[in-house]
Amino acid sequence: MDYLPVEEGDQVELDKVLLVADEDKVMVGTPIVKGASVMAEALKQGRTRKIIVFKYKPKVRYRRKKGHRQLYTSLAIKNINLGEAS
C-alpha cells in the first residue's frame, strides 16, 4: 500500500472498501461497500527499489537522468467488518 503516516505495530482502520468476497458471496460497492471496514496492522515502513527516469532527445545533446524511490507501508489484515452490508 502507499505510505500511511503510522508507526510500525499500530492498528489501522481502512473504511473505504471497494469489494468484499467470500467463498460463495461477492459484494461490489458502488463505489464503496456501505458499512464495511478493514482492520489492519502496520508491519513495516519502507521504500521500494529505485526506478530510473531517463529523458533523451537525439541529435541535440539532451539527456536527463533521475531516480525515484516510492514510500510504502506494509499491512497485515486482521479483521474484515461488514457492518450493515451483511
Gaussian input, Z-matrix of N, CA and C with variables (Angstrom, degrees):
# hf/3-21g

backbone

0 1
 N
 C     1     B1
 C     2     B2     1     A1
 N     3     B3     2     A2     1     D1
 C     4     B4     3     A3     2     D2
 C     5     B5     4     A4     3     D3
 N     6     B6     5     A5     4     D4
 C     7     B7     6     A6     5     D5
 C     8     B8     7     A7     6     D6
 N     9     B9     8     A8     7     D7
 C    10    B10     9     A9     8     D8
 C    11    B11    10    A10     9     D9
 N    12    B12    11    A11    10    D10
 C    13    B13    12    A12    11    D11
 C    14    B14    13    A13    12    D12
 N    15    B15    14    A14    13    D13
 C    16    B16    15    A15    14    D14
 C    17    B17    16    A16    15    D15
 N    18    B18    17    A17    16    D16
 C    19    B19    18    A18    17    D17
 C    20    B20    19    A19    18    D18
 N    21    B21    20    A20    19    D19
 C    22    B22    21    A21    20    D20
 C    23    B23    22    A22    21    D21
 N    24    B24    23    A23    22    D22
 C    25    B25    24    A24    23    D23
 C    26    B26    25    A25    24    D24
 N    27    B27    26    A26    25    D25
 C    28    B28    27    A27    26    D26
 C    29    B29    28    A28    27    D27
 N    30    B30    29    A29    28    D28
 C    31    B31    30    A30    29    D29
 C    32    B32    31    A31    30    D30
 N    33    B33    32    A32    31    D31
 C    34    B34    33    A33    32    D32
 C    35    B35    34    A34    33    D33
 N    36    B36    35    A35    34    D34
 C    37    B37    36    A36    35    D35
 C    38    B38    37    A37    36    D36
 N    39    B39    38    A38    37    D37
 C    40    B40    39    A39    38    D38
 C    41    B41    40    A40    39    D39
 N    42    B42    41    A41    40    D40
 C    43    B43    42    A42    41    D41
 C    44    B44    43    A43    42    D42
 N    45    B45    44    A44    43    D43
 C    46    B46    45    A45    44    D44
 C    47    B47    46    A46    45    D45
 N    48    B48    47    A47    46    D46
 C    49    B49    48    A48    47    D47
 C    50    B50    49    A49    48    D48
 N    51    B51    50    A50    49    D49
 C    52    B52    51    A51    50    D50
 C    53    B53    52    A52    51    D51
 N    54    B54    53    A53    52    D52
 C    55    B55    54    A54    53    D53
 C    56    B56    55    A55    54    D54
 N    57    B57    56    A56    55    D55
 C    58    B58    57    A57    56    D56
 C    59    B59    58    A58    57    D57
 N    60    B60    59    A59    58    D58
 C    61    B61    60    A60    59    D59
 C    62    B62    61    A61    60    D60
 N    63    B63    62    A62    61    D61
 C    64    B64    63    A63    62    D62
 C    65    B65    64    A64    63    D63
 N    66    B66    65    A65    64    D64
 C    67    B67    66    A66    65    D65
 C    68    B68    67    A67    66    D66
 N    69    B69    68    A68    67    D67
 C    70    B70    69    A69    68    D68
 C    71    B71    70    A70    69    D69
 N    72    B72    71    A71    70    D70
 C    73    B73    72    A72    71    D71
 C    74    B74    73    A73    72    D72
 N    75    B75    74    A74    73    D73
 C    76    B76    75    A75    74    D74
 C    77    B77    76    A76    75    D75
 N    78    B78    77    A77    76    D76
 C    79    B79    78    A78    77    D77
 C    80    B80    79    A79    78    D78
 N    81    B81    80    A80    79    D79
 C    82    B82    81    A81    80    D80
 C    83    B83    82    A82    81    D81
 N    84    B84    83    A83    82    D82
 C    85    B85    84    A84    83    D83
 C    86    B86    85    A85    84    D84
 N    87    B87    86    A86    85    D85
 C    88    B88    87    A87    86    D86
 C    89    B89    88    A88    87    D87
 N    90    B90    89    A89    88    D88
 C    91    B91    90    A90    89    D89
 C    92    B92    91    A91    90    D90
 N    93    B93    92    A92    91    D91
 C    94    B94    93    A93    92    D92
 C    95    B95    94    A94    93    D93
 N    96    B96    95    A95    94    D94
 C    97    B97    96    A96    95    D95
 C    98    B98    97    A97    96    D96
 N    99    B99    98    A98    97    D97
 C   100   B100    99    A99    98    D98
 C   101   B101   100   A100    99    D99
 N   102   B102   101   A101   100   D100
 C   103   B103   102   A102   101   D101
 C   104   B104   103   A103   102   D102
 N   105   B105   104   A104   103   D103
 C   106   B106   105   A105   104   D104
 C   107   B107   106   A106   105   D105
 N   108   B108   107   A107   106   D106
 C   109   B109   108   A108   107   D107
 C   110   B110   109   A109   108   D108
 N   111   B111   110   A110   109   D109
 C   112   B112   111   A111   110   D110
 C   113   B113   112   A112   111   D111
 N   114   B114   113   A113   112   D112
 C   115   B115   114   A114   113   D113
 C   116   B116   115   A115   114   D114
 N   117   B117   116   A116   115   D115
 C   118   B118   117   A117   116   D116
 C   119   B119   118   A118   117   D117
 N   120   B120   119   A119   118   D118
 C   121   B121   120   A120   119   D119
 C   122   B122   121   A121   120   D120
 N   123   B123   122   A122   121   D121
 C   124   B124   123   A123   122   D122
 C   125   B125   124   A124   123   D123
 N   126   B126   125   A125   124   D124
 C   127   B127   126   A126   125   D125
 C   128   B128   127   A127   126   D126
 N   129   B129   128   A128   127   D127
 C   130   B130   129   A129   128   D128
 C   131   B131   130   A130   129   D129
 N   132   B132   131   A131   130   D130
 C   133   B133   132   A132   131   D131
 C   134   B134   133   A133   132   D132
 N   135   B135   134   A134   133   D133
 C   136   B136   135   A135   134   D134
 C   137   B137   136   A136   135   D135
 N   138   B138   137   A137   136   D136
 C   139   B139   138   A138   137   D137
 C   140   B140   139   A139   138   D138
 N   141   B141   140   A140   139   D139
 C   142   B142   141   A141   140   D140
 C   143   B143   142   A142   141   D141
 N   144   B144   143   A143   142   D142
 C   145   B145   144   A144   143   D143
 C   146   B146   145   A145   144   D144
 N   147   B147   146   A146   145   D145
 C   148   B148   147   A147   146   D146
 C   149   B149   148   A148   147   D147
 N   150   B150   149   A149   148   D148
 C   151   B151   150   A150   149   D149
 C   152   B152   151   A151   150   D150
 N   153   B153   152   A152   151   D151
 C   154   B154   153   A153   152   D152
 C   155   B155   154   A154   153   D153
 N   156   B156   155   A155   154   D154
 C   157   B157   156   A156   155   D155
 C   158   B158   157   A157   156   D156
 N   159   B159   158   A158   157   D157
 C   160   B160   159   A159   158   D158
 C   161   B161   160   A160   159   D159
 N   162   B162   161   A161   160   D160
 C   163   B163   162   A162   161   D161
 C   164   B164   163   A163   162   D162
 N   165   B165   164   A164   163   D163
 C   166   B166   165   A165   164   D164
 C   167   B167   166   A166   165   D165
 N   168   B168   167   A167   166   D166
 C   169   B169   168   A168   167   D167
 C   170   B170   169   A169   168   D168
 N   171   B171   170   A170   169   D169
 C   172   B172   171   A171   170   D170
 C   173   B173   172   A172   171   D171
 N   174   B174   173   A173   172   D172
 C   175   B175   174   A174   173   D173
 C   176   B176   175   A175   174   D174
 N   177   B177   176   A176   175   D175
 C   178   B178   177   A177   176   D176
 C   179   B179   178   A178   177   D177
 N   180   B180   179   A179   178   D178
 C   181   B181   180   A180   179   D179
 C   182   B182   181   A181   180   D180
 N   183   B183   182   A182   181   D181
 C   184   B184   183   A183   182   D182
 C   185   B185   184   A184   183   D183
 N   186   B186   185   A185   184   D184
 C   187   B187   186   A186   185   D185
 C   188   B188   187   A187   186   D186
 N   189   B189   188   A188   187   D187
 C   190   B190   189   A189   188   D188
 C   191   B191   190   A190   189   D189
 N   192   B192   191   A191   190   D190
 C   193   B193   192   A192   191   D191
 C   194   B194   193   A193   192   D192
 N   195   B195   194   A194   193   D193
 C   196   B196   195   A195   194   D194
 C   197   B197   196   A196   195   D195
 N   198   B198   197   A197   196   D196
 C   199   B199   198   A198   197   D197
 C   200   B200   199   A199   198   D198
 N   201   B201   200   A200   199   D199
 C   202   B202   201   A201   200   D200
 C   203   B203   202   A202   201   D201
 N   204   B204   203   A203   202   D202
 C   205   B205   204   A204   203   D203
 C   206   B206   205   A205   204   D204
 N   207   B207   206   A206   205   D205
 C   208   B208   207   A207   206   D206
 C   209   B209   208   A208   207   D207
 N   210   B210   209   A209   208   D208
 C   211   B211   210   A210   209   D209
 C   212   B212   211   A211   210   D210
 N   213   B213   212   A212   211   D211
 C   214   B214   213   A213   212   D212
 C   215   B215   214   A214   213   D213
 N   216   B216   215   A215   214   D214
 C   217   B217   216   A216   215   D215
 C   218   B218   217   A217   216   D216
 N   219   B219   218   A218   217   D217
 C   220   B220   219   A219   218   D218
 C   221   B221   220   A220   219   D219
 N   222   B222   221   A221   220   D220
 C   223   B223   222   A222   221   D221
 C   224   B224   223   A223   222   D222
 N   225   B225   224   A224   223   D223
 C   226   B226   225   A225   224   D224
 C   227   B227   226   A226   225   D225
 N   228   B228   227   A227   226   D226
 C   229   B229   228   A228   227   D227
 C   230   B230   229   A229   228   D228
 N   231   B231   230   A230   229   D229
 C   232   B232   231   A231   230   D230
 C   233   B233   232   A232   231   D231
 N   234   B234   233   A233   232   D232
 C   235   B235   234   A234   233   D233
 C   236   B236   235   A235   234   D234
 N   237   B237   236   A236   235   D235
 C   238   B238   237   A237   236   D236
 C   239   B239   238   A238   237   D237
 N   240   B240   239   A239   238   D238
 C   241   B241   240   A240   239   D239
 C   242   B242   241   A241   240   D240
 N   243   B243   242   A242   241   D241
 C   244   B244   243   A243   242   D242
 C   245   B245   244   A244   243   D243
 N   246   B246   245   A245   244   D244
 C   247   B247   246   A246   245   D245
 C   248   B248   247   A247   246   D246
 N   249   B249   248   A248   247   D247
 C   250   B250   249   A249   248   D248
 C   251   B251   250   A250   249   D249
 N   252   B252   251   A251   250   D250
 C   253   B253   252   A252   251   D251
 C   254   B254   253   A253   252   D252
 N   255   B255   254   A254   253   D253
 C   256   B256   255   A255   254   D254
 C   257   B257   256   A256   255   D255

   B1=1.4387
   B2=1.5212
   B3=1.3101
   B4=1.4503
   B5=1.5197
   B6=1.3004
   B7=1.4497
   B8=1.5239
   B9=1.3335
   B10=1.4599
   B11=1.5271
   B12=1.3248
   B13=1.4690
   B14=1.5318
   B15=1.3390
   B16=1.4633
   B17=1.5244
   B18=1.3315
   B19=1.4602
   B20=1.5240
   B21=1.3210
   B22=1.4642
   B23=1.5193
   B24=1.3447
   B25=1.4544
   B26=1.5142
   B27=1.3317
   B28=1.4637
   B29=1.5266
   B30=1.3394
   B31=1.4525
   B32=1.5278
   B33=1.3415
   B34=1.4531
   B35=1.5231
   B36=1.3344
   B37=1.4583
   B38=1.5192
   B39=1.3231
   B40=1.4613
   B41=1.5241
   B42=1.3390
   B43=1.4549
   B44=1.5205
   B45=1.3091
   B46=1.4616
   B47=1.5294
   B48=1.3360
   B49=1.4563
   B50=1.5273
   B51=1.3217
   B52=1.4595
   B53=1.5206
   B54=1.3401
   B55=1.4551
   B56=1.5143
   B57=1.3436
   B58=1.4570
   B59=1.5176
   B60=1.3381
   B61=1.4649
   B62=1.5171
   B63=1.3419
   B64=1.4496
   B65=1.5234
   B66=1.3254
   B67=1.4677
   B68=1.5215
   B69=1.3612
   B70=1.4651
   B71=1.5183
   B72=1.3149
   B73=1.4576
   B74=1.5294
   B75=1.3348
   B76=1.4596
   B77=1.5270
   B78=1.3357
   B79=1.4623
   B80=1.5233
   B81=1.3214
   B82=1.4599
   B83=1.5212
   B84=1.2990
   B85=1.4573
   B86=1.5031
   B87=1.3393
   B88=1.4617
   B89=1.5174
   B90=1.2630
   B91=1.4590
   B92=1.5198
   B93=1.3626
   B94=1.4626
   B95=1.5222
   B96=1.3480
   B97=1.4532
   B98=1.5269
   B99=1.3355
   B100=1.4667
   B101=1.5224
   B102=1.3230
   B103=1.4545
   B104=1.5187
   B105=1.3009
   B106=1.4642
   B107=1.5264
   B108=1.3300
   B109=1.4558
   B110=1.5208
   B111=1.3121
   B112=1.4587
   B113=1.5210
   B114=1.3272
   B115=1.4601
   B116=1.5292
   B117=1.3285
   B118=1.4579
   B119=1.5178
   B120=1.3319
   B121=1.4629
   B122=1.5222
   B123=1.3206
   B124=1.4611
   B125=1.5268
   B126=1.3264
   B127=1.4582
   B128=1.5202
   B129=1.3288
   B130=1.4608
   B131=1.5212
   B132=1.3172
   B133=1.4620
   B134=1.5258
   B135=1.3043
   B136=1.4596
   B137=1.5085
   B138=1.3174
   B139=1.4474
   B140=1.5239
   B141=1.3230
   B142=1.4511
   B143=1.5249
   B144=1.3190
   B145=1.4596
   B146=1.5229
   B147=1.3063
   B148=1.4634
   B149=1.5225
   B150=1.3180
   B151=1.4631
   B152=1.5260
   B153=1.3207
   B154=1.4574
   B155=1.5318
   B156=1.3267
   B157=1.4579
   B158=1.5205
   B159=1.3303
   B160=1.4613
   B161=1.5172
   B162=1.3195
   B163=1.4582
   B164=1.5199
   B165=1.3283
   B166=1.4585
   B167=1.5210
   B168=1.3215
   B169=1.4599
   B170=1.5181
   B171=1.2940
   B172=1.4612
   B173=1.5395
   B174=1.3068
   B175=1.4659
   B176=1.5270
   B177=1.3391
   B178=1.4628
   B179=1.5297
   B180=1.3176
   B181=1.4630
   B182=1.5310
   B183=1.3256
   B184=1.4623
   B185=1.5247
   B186=1.3265
   B187=1.4642
   B188=1.5203
   B189=1.3257
   B190=1.4656
   B191=1.5234
   B192=1.3155
   B193=1.4497
   B194=1.5181
   B195=1.3204
   B196=1.4535
   B197=1.5323
   B198=1.3223
   B199=1.4536
   B200=1.5183
   B201=1.3373
   B202=1.4633
   B203=1.5213
   B204=1.3430
   B205=1.4659
   B206=1.5203
   B207=1.3356
   B208=1.4623
   B209=1.5211
   B210=1.3351
   B211=1.4540
   B212=1.5266
   B213=1.3512
   B214=1.4597
   B215=1.5267
   B216=1.3318
   B217=1.4547
   B218=1.5201
   B219=1.3245
   B220=1.4591
   B221=1.5279
   B222=1.3538
   B223=1.4598
   B224=1.5160
   B225=1.3386
   B226=1.4608
   B227=1.5226
   B228=1.3281
   B229=1.4583
   B230=1.5199
   B231=1.3251
   B232=1.4609
   B233=1.5180
   B234=1.3378
   B235=1.4549
   B236=1.5267
   B237=1.3519
   B238=1.4569
   B239=1.5164
   B240=1.3238
   B241=1.4626
   B242=1.5170
   B243=1.3339
   B244=1.4523
   B245=1.5137
   B246=1.3381
   B247=1.4635
   B248=1.5059
   B249=1.3286
   B250=1.4578
   B251=1.5230
   B252=1.3373
   B253=1.4639
   B254=1.5148
   B255=1.3582
   B256=1.4599
   B257=1.4857
   A1=108.50
   A2=115.64
   A3=119.41
   A4=109.98
   A5=116.30
   A6=122.42
   A7=111.73
   A8=116.13
   A9=123.49
   A10=107.98
   A11=119.09
   A12=120.94
   A13=112.24
   A14=117.46
   A15=123.38
   A16=108.86
   A17=116.13
   A18=121.40
   A19=109.79
   A20=116.44
   A21=121.00
   A22=109.34
   A23=116.72
   A24=121.80
   A25=114.03
   A26=119.42
   A27=122.39
   A28=110.88
   A29=115.72
   A30=122.06
   A31=108.77
   A32=116.33
   A33=122.40
   A34=107.97
   A35=117.18
   A36=120.72
   A37=108.52
   A38=116.50
   A39=123.05
   A40=106.83
   A41=117.59
   A42=120.49
   A43=113.97
   A44=118.63
   A45=121.45
   A46=108.98
   A47=115.98
   A48=122.37
   A49=107.86
   A50=117.19
   A51=121.60
   A52=113.19
   A53=117.89
   A54=121.59
   A55=109.36
   A56=116.01
   A57=122.20
   A58=106.64
   A59=116.84
   A60=120.91
   A61=109.31
   A62=115.56
   A63=123.67
   A64=106.20
   A65=118.22
   A66=119.51
   A67=111.68
   A68=118.62
   A69=119.68
   A70=113.49
   A71=118.15
   A72=120.93
   A73=110.72
   A74=115.65
   A75=121.78
   A76=108.02
   A77=116.61
   A78=121.44
   A79=108.24
   A80=115.42
   A81=121.25
   A82=107.54
   A83=116.79
   A84=121.29
   A85=112.70
   A86=115.41
   A87=120.82
   A88=109.29
   A89=124.96
   A90=129.63
   A91=113.55
   A92=119.83
   A93=120.29
   A94=109.18
   A95=116.47
   A96=122.23
   A97=107.27
   A98=116.97
   A99=121.99
   A100=110.62
   A101=117.06
   A102=122.50
   A103=115.63
   A104=118.89
   A105=121.54
   A106=109.83
   A107=115.43
   A108=120.82
   A109=109.09
   A110=115.80
   A111=122.22
   A112=108.22
   A113=116.49
   A114=121.28
   A115=107.66
   A116=115.93
   A117=121.03
   A118=109.54
   A119=115.54
   A120=121.82
   A121=108.45
   A122=116.60
   A123=121.59
   A124=108.80
   A125=116.28
   A126=121.21
   A127=112.18
   A128=116.39
   A129=119.26
   A130=110.16
   A131=116.14
   A132=123.17
   A133=106.17
   A134=117.30
   A135=117.49
   A136=112.63
   A137=114.14
   A138=122.16
   A139=108.35
   A140=116.65
   A141=120.92
   A142=110.04
   A143=116.42
   A144=119.24
   A145=109.38
   A146=116.15
   A147=121.95
   A148=111.08
   A149=115.12
   A150=122.58
   A151=106.77
   A152=116.49
   A153=121.86
   A154=108.91
   A155=116.70
   A156=122.87
   A157=106.29
   A158=116.52
   A159=121.04
   A160=109.10
   A161=116.83
   A162=122.27
   A163=108.05
   A164=116.11
   A165=120.20
   A166=108.96
   A167=116.14
   A168=121.30
   A169=107.22
   A170=116.92
   A171=118.91
   A172=112.22
   A173=114.81
   A174=124.88
   A175=114.66
   A176=119.85
   A177=120.01
   A178=111.80
   A179=117.94
   A180=124.66
   A181=112.87
   A182=116.47
   A183=121.46
   A184=108.77
   A185=116.45
   A186=121.81
   A187=108.17
   A188=117.04
   A189=122.34
   A190=108.11
   A191=116.72
   A192=121.95
   A193=108.42
   A194=116.25
   A195=121.33
   A196=108.30
   A197=116.79
   A198=121.33
   A199=111.10
   A200=116.47
   A201=121.44
   A202=109.69
   A203=116.46
   A204=122.37
   A205=107.85
   A206=116.28
   A207=122.19
   A208=110.58
   A209=117.35
   A210=122.26
   A211=109.69
   A212=117.12
   A213=120.08
   A214=109.89
   A215=115.61
   A216=123.58
   A217=107.52
   A218=117.13
   A219=122.27
   A220=108.37
   A221=116.67
   A222=122.09
   A223=111.21
   A224=116.53
   A225=123.68
   A226=106.91
   A227=117.14
   A228=122.21
   A229=109.02
   A230=116.37
   A231=122.46
   A232=112.67
   A233=118.02
   A234=120.82
   A235=109.63
   A236=116.19
   A237=122.12
   A238=107.34
   A239=116.88
   A240=122.64
   A241=108.75
   A242=117.54
   A243=120.52
   A244=112.56
   A245=118.45
   A246=121.65
   A247=111.45
   A248=117.81
   A249=122.05
   A250=112.46
   A251=118.03
   A252=121.43
   A253=112.36
   A254=118.49
   A255=120.08
   A256=109.52
   D1=155.99
   D2=175.11
   D3=-60.60
   D4=172.04
   D5=-175.47
   D6=-65.94
   D7=131.04
   D8=171.99
   D9=-116.71
   D10=135.88
   D11=-178.22
   D12=-79.22
   D13=67.84
   D14=178.23
   D15=-129.83
   D16=161.18
   D17=176.94
   D18=-85.76
   D19=157.76
   D20=176.03
   D21=-64.10
   D22=133.09
   D23=-178.77
   D24=93.75
   D25=-10.26
   D26=179.09
   D27=-74.83
   D28=153.34
   D29=174.87
   D30=-88.02
   D31=139.35
   D32=-178.72
   D33=-126.86
   D34=134.81
   D35=175.29
   D36=-106.87
   D37=123.05
   D38=177.87
   D39=-104.50
   D40=114.37
   D41=-172.70
   D42=-102.66
   D43=-8.74
   D44=178.41
   D45=-100.56
   D46=88.53
   D47=-176.89
   D48=-100.75
   D49=126.42
   D50=-177.20
   D51=-89.87
   D52=-32.48
   D53=-175.79
   D54=-152.33
   D55=138.84
   D56=174.58
   D57=-126.89
   D58=125.47
   D59=-177.71
   D60=-125.69
   D61=132.60
   D62=173.17
   D63=-112.44
   D64=-174.28
   D65=-179.37
   D66=-61.58
   D67=-43.70
   D68=-179.42
   D69=-112.38
   D70=-13.49
   D71=-171.48
   D72=-118.78
   D73=133.79
   D74=178.26
   D75=-126.83
   D76=126.98
   D77=175.97
   D78=-115.27
   D79=121.18
   D80=179.75
   D81=-109.14
   D82=130.34
   D83=-179.21
   D84=-80.40
   D85=160.11
   D86=177.50
   D87=-130.28
   D88=77.52
   D89=-2.67
   D90=-86.81
   D91=-15.65
   D92=178.11
   D93=-123.18
   D94=158.11
   D95=176.73
   D96=-79.48
   D97=121.33
   D98=-176.02
   D99=-66.33
   D100=130.47
   D101=175.23
   D102=79.71
   D103=-5.87
   D104=-178.75
   D105=-85.04
   D106=143.34
   D107=175.78
   D108=-148.68
   D109=161.02
   D110=-178.55
   D111=-127.92
   D112=129.96
   D113=174.31
   D114=-98.91
   D115=130.30
   D116=-177.87
   D117=-136.20
   D118=160.80
   D119=176.49
   D120=-115.79
   D121=132.72
   D122=178.64
   D123=-76.73
   D124=116.53
   D125=-178.54
   D126=-88.89
   D127=-43.72
   D128=-170.61
   D129=-154.88
   D130=142.68
   D131=170.26
   D132=-106.99
   D133=136.31
   D134=-178.84
   D135=-161.87
   D136=-169.92
   D137=177.24
   D138=-129.98
   D139=141.67
   D140=-179.96
   D141=-75.02
   D142=177.45
   D143=179.09
   D144=-70.02
   D145=157.74
   D146=-174.00
   D147=-71.85
   D148=135.54
   D149=174.29
   D150=-108.73
   D151=129.53
   D152=-179.59
   D153=-94.31
   D154=126.39
   D155=175.70
   D156=-107.44
   D157=117.91
   D158=-176.07
   D159=-125.03
   D160=119.79
   D161=176.67
   D162=-103.91
   D163=139.58
   D164=-175.78
   D165=-150.01
   D166=132.75
   D167=172.84
   D168=-124.24
   D169=121.54
   D170=-177.36
   D171=-69.56
   D172=150.12
   D173=172.93
   D174=71.07
   D175=1.99
   D176=179.99
   D177=-126.03
   D178=9.43
   D179=178.52
   D180=56.68
   D181=39.06
   D182=178.84
   D183=-104.60
   D184=114.73
   D185=178.07
   D186=-141.89
   D187=130.78
   D188=175.85
   D189=-134.23
   D190=128.29
   D191=178.79
   D192=-120.88
   D193=128.85
   D194=-177.82
   D195=-143.70
   D196=143.24
   D197=178.01
   D198=-111.67
   D199=156.87
   D200=-179.91
   D201=-146.07
   D202=136.03
   D203=174.52
   D204=-127.10
   D205=116.17
   D206=-177.16
   D207=-80.24
   D208=136.51
   D209=174.52
   D210=-76.79
   D211=146.35
   D212=177.74
   D213=-147.97
   D214=163.10
   D215=175.48
   D216=-124.58
   D217=125.59
   D218=177.78
   D219=-89.55
   D220=127.52
   D221=-176.22
   D222=-117.47
   D223=149.57
   D224=171.12
   D225=-117.61
   D226=123.51
   D227=-178.28
   D228=-76.78
   D229=125.75
   D230=-179.38
   D231=-103.25
   D232=-39.62
   D233=-174.65
   D234=-153.12
   D235=142.03
   D236=174.38
   D237=-116.48
   D238=116.65
   D239=-177.99
   D240=-105.24
   D241=120.37
   D242=-179.14
   D243=-86.03
   D244=-21.59
   D245=177.63
   D246=60.63
   D247=-127.93
   D248=-179.49
   D249=-80.12
   D250=-8.61
   D251=-178.18
   D252=-70.47
   D253=-21.99
   D254=-178.90
   D255=-79.36

